[in-house]
Structure formats: C-alpha cells, structure tokens
Amino acid sequence: MPKATKAAIKAHTKYNYKSYDRLYPYVPKGYKAKIKALAAENNETLNEFITTSIRERIERLTKNPPISN
C-alpha cells in the first residue's frame, strides 16, 4: 500500500474536522478490551460498535429515529 502524501493527510484531516464531532469517553481499565472483543465478534470496528450502541440507545430513549450519518 502506498504511503499517503502530506497533502492527502491534510485533506483527510480537514474533512474529518468539518464532518465529525470528537468524543473522548473514559472507561474503567479493562473495559476497552471487552468492548473491542465484542466489536470484533460482530465484525465491527471499535468506533462502529460505539456509535451503533449510542444510536440504538437514543432510539430507545426518545422513541425517535436517530440522527443519520
């Protein structure tokens, strides 16, 4: 796989900054490994697993469709 150029990295960073909000959740030691294992069992990345979990909880609590991606 070719290495990304500085311009490509800069463009990607700029896109992410405009398109996404960042969250920094803290979890107890060892909990991240459990979450990663569950994500892997479901063929998801850690981010996919967390965002899906949040989206599903929003749906349950508000009885409304979640914010779309």
Legacy VTK file of the C-alpha trace (Angstrom):
# vtk DataFile Version 3.0
C-alpha trace
ASCII
DATASET POLYDATA
POINTS 69 float
0.000 0.000 0.000
1.495 3.360 -0.976
2.226 5.849 1.761
-0.179 8.799 1.941
1.211 12.138 0.870
1.254 15.112 3.212
-1.388 16.760 1.030
-3.667 13.719 1.286
-3.274 13.598 5.056
-4.018 17.316 5.310
-7.129 16.967 3.118
-8.361 13.994 5.156
-7.795 15.861 8.436
-9.640 18.917 7.116
-12.589 16.757 6.002
-12.785 14.985 9.366
-12.646 18.296 11.232
-15.576 19.663 9.202
-17.635 16.463 9.179
-17.303 14.912 12.629
-17.503 15.832 16.297
-14.930 14.210 18.571
-15.798 12.429 21.807
-13.314 11.261 24.382
-15.130 8.767 26.615
-13.280 7.369 29.601
-13.980 3.807 30.662
-12.652 1.745 33.590
-9.390 -0.152 32.994
-10.007 -3.355 31.074
-13.383 -2.231 29.738
-11.935 -1.105 26.395
-10.635 -4.620 25.746
-14.112 -6.059 26.402
-15.701 -3.554 24.020
-13.066 -4.253 21.336
-13.658 -8.000 21.672
-17.428 -7.593 21.274
-16.884 -5.338 18.275
-14.566 -7.893 16.671
-17.081 -10.703 17.295
-19.621 -8.628 15.370
-17.190 -7.701 12.564
-17.217 -4.043 13.554
-14.538 -1.535 14.381
-14.450 -0.094 17.877
-15.874 3.163 16.517
-18.695 1.386 14.651
-19.615 -0.584 17.762
-19.698 2.521 19.986
-21.628 4.724 17.542
-24.154 1.957 16.835
-24.653 1.428 20.572
-25.217 5.144 21.129
-27.597 5.384 18.155
-29.655 2.413 19.387
-29.879 3.860 22.897
-31.014 7.232 21.534
-33.730 5.415 19.596
-34.933 3.538 22.687
-34.898 6.562 24.977
-36.504 9.036 22.601
-38.698 6.687 20.562
-37.478 8.676 17.548
-35.197 7.831 14.672
-31.584 8.751 15.447
-29.597 11.423 13.723
-28.438 9.974 10.425
-24.783 9.783 9.461
LINES 1 70
69 0 1 2 3 4 5 6 7 8 9 10 11 12 13 14 15 16 17 18 19 20 21 22 23 24 25 26 27 28 29 30 31 32 33 34 35 36 37 38 39 40 41 42 43 44 45 46 47 48 49 50 51 52 53 54 55 56 57 58 59 60 61 62 63 64 65 66 67 68
